[in-house]
Amino acid sequence: MEEVKAMLRAIIENQAITNAKLDALEMKAAKFEGEVRSNFRELQSQMDYLAGKLGQHDKDLYILRHNLQADTEKSY
């Protein structure tokens, strides 16, 4: 009977250790998820900035082409 009690105590103890490891793993996963979300928001912000710059450059190129074309037509 004592053997069975010792085995049960060992099982319960190991279960507690397993639960602690699982809790630690869940904490690491939550931290990682938070970091990924933060990095994604930062990346999205940078992409928005670049898209805005690209739009501005497209507009500037359109204006320059239009001005160049107008200057060229005046020369003739």
C-alpha positions in Angstrom: 0.0 0.0 0.0 2.9 2.4 0.8 4.3 1.7 -2.7 1.0 2.8 -4.3 0.9 6.0 -2.1 4.5 6.8 -3.1 3.7 6.3 -6.7 0.6 8.5 -6.5 2.6 11.3 -4.7 5.3 11.1 -7.5 2.6 11.3 -10.2 1.0 14.3 -8.5 4.4 16.0 -8.1 5.3 15.3 -11.7 1.9 16.7 -12.8 2.6 19.9 -10.8 6.0 20.2 -12.6 4.3 19.6 -15.9 1.7 22.2 -15.2 4.4 24.7 -14.3 6.2 24.0 -17.5 3.0 24.4 -19.5 2.3 27.7 -17.7 5.8 29.0 -18.6 5.3 27.9 -22.2 2.0 29.7 -22.3 3.6 32.9 -21.0 6.4 32.6 -23.6 3.8 32.2 -26.3 1.8 35.2 -25.1 4.9 37.3 -25.0 5.9 36.2 -28.5 2.4 36.9 -29.8 2.7 40.4 -28.3 6.0 41.0 -29.9 4.7 39.8 -33.3 1.7 42.1 -33.1 3.9 45.0 -32.1 6.3 44.3 -35.0 3.4 43.9 -37.4 2.0 47.3 -36.3 5.4 48.9 -36.8 5.8 47.3 -40.2 2.3 48.4 -41.2 3.1 52.0 -40.2 6.3 51.9 -42.2 4.5 50.5 -45.2 1.9 53.2 -45.0 4.6 55.8 -44.9 6.3 54.3 -47.9 3.0 54.1 -49.8 2.4 57.8 -49.1 5.9 58.7 -50.3 5.4 56.6 -53.4 2.2 58.4 -54.1 3.9 61.7 -53.7 6.7 60.7 -56.0 4.2 59.6 -58.6 2.5 62.9 -58.4 5.8 64.8 -58.6 6.8 62.8 -61.7 3.4 63.5 -63.3 3.9 67.2 -62.7 7.5 67.2 -64.0 6.5 65.2 -67.2 3.6 67.6 -67.7 5.9 70.6 -67.3 8.5 69.1 -69.6 5.9 68.3 -72.2 4.5 71.9 -72.0 8.1 73.4 -72.3 8.8 71.1 -75.2 5.6 72.2 -77.0 6.5 75.9 -76.5 9.9 75.3 -78.1 8.3 74.3 -81.4 
